[in-house]
Amino acid sequence: MKANYDFSKAERGKFFRPNIKLNIPIYLDDKSFAFVDGIAKKKKKDISYIVNHIIKSDMHLIEAMK
């Protein structure tokens, strides 16, 4: 690393995009992954679809308990 960097020509926010949607990776432990992967293979669906479906089901259960 250099001792000093010249930021005199820098432009603040040059790469900032206010409406960007980020897909954040989610890492499952081995047991959870095997469970979800098994369901996905049986239903011939993507793992992301199954995980989202499980989360949405849990959201509905939590809302019903309120």
Secondary structure as GFF3:
##gff-version 3
##sequence-region A 1 66
A	DSSP	alpha_helix	30	43	.	.	.	ID=ss1
A	DSSP	alpha_helix	47	65	.	.	.	ID=ss2
###
